[in-house]
């Protein structure tokens, strides 16, 4: 996913614009609103899902302090999908997250540094603890494969596809984070090593911990939080309770950081673009938190198959949005932006197209969805050909590839204003230079006023 994140984030790093603005270049001033709405919806849902996972961490931490928490009587109906104990822990995590939405991200950057260090230490301790209890890494890492040939290959592809679906939201809104970069190369240098290293290490830790659980409990526990909670069964020692508390606390901090950076900020940027008169990034973050609460996310994560189906479905839509965005920047206008036209709705501007909508982008968007439509139907239980299922297993690549190719072809057949022959990352409107000039003029005027006041005194 690194190449796609870099491809999508480059416009933000160069021109310091966020995803809603970058999307206007391909879909149009008004046409981008549908794409922004999709991304905002995803951010709100993910906020609720991450909060639900954080609630399970809170439960384990509270059990380590007060074991009787596990026996809180339930007063909620079965139809709610949860119980009093779990709902209480969800609310606690939800409330803990709220203060972190208030300040701008750059003002709590040290919190994210603390989170990264603390979570890494907790993961290493948890893995070593499991290896010691199991007297080894367990049987899963050693056992032979049970499927072979093409079945094994497509099983691996399907698993990779689910992992990619988990990152598709960050791929699409990469400009949101890249827009804060001091230099255009800053996101590339940081992400090209940090993403594969961090994700690879965490996946390795997860496999080893789950493999160890089979030796410890006779069954594979794939959820680290569930396994951590099982350490508290059967009268644990004070040392065990403290260890569980520390790891659970670290996971809570990690979840809060993830929720703010990946979901709250993204939802804030998107909702601000949808309702700029009424919403800013801070208000958008709190709206995402409220939606994450009322959507009852515990029902979504109650079944792994239901959750993976949901993730794969949204990957289809977001990949079809990402394709035209990448083709627009890298192949059609070749790095040429008219930043001033991003903020006007007049006929003749670069991104006005047809009354604010770019039909080329929407044709490409529909093509990117259509190629995965049959496979998506099969994922819901409808009998479909094997080929359709395999195409759906590659939903991000097929959706992204199809939509980008269709967009490029249509843009060649029906050229857009500002289409370039040579790649050069430049703002043809000079918007940034004009803005900096105005800032300099304001600063000079302020200095003149200060000097005049001093002389009067």
Secondary structure, 3 states (H helix, E strand, C coil): CHHHHHHHHHHHHHHCCCHHHHHHHHHCCCCHHHHHHHHHHHHHHHHHHHHHHHHHHHHHHHHHHCHHHHHCCCCCCHHHCCCHHHHHHHHHHHHHHHHHHHCCHHHHHHHHHHHHHHHHHHHHHHHHHHHHHHCCCCCCCCCCCCCCHHHHHHHHHHHHHHHHHHHHHHHHCHHHHHCCCCCCCHHHHHHHHHHHHHHHHHHHHHHHHHHHHHHHHCCCCCCHHHHHHHCCCCCCCHHHHHHHHHHHHHHHHHHHHHHHHHHHHHHHHHHHHHCCCCCCHHHHHHHHHHHHHHCCHHHCCCCHHHHHHHHHHHHHHHHHHHHHHHHHHHHHCCCEECHHHHHCCCCCCCCCCECCECHHHHHHHHHHHHHHHHHHHHHCCCCCCHHHHHHHHCHHHHHHHHHHHHHHHHHHHCCCCCCCCCCCCEECCCHHHHHHHHHHHHHHHHHHHHHHHHHHC
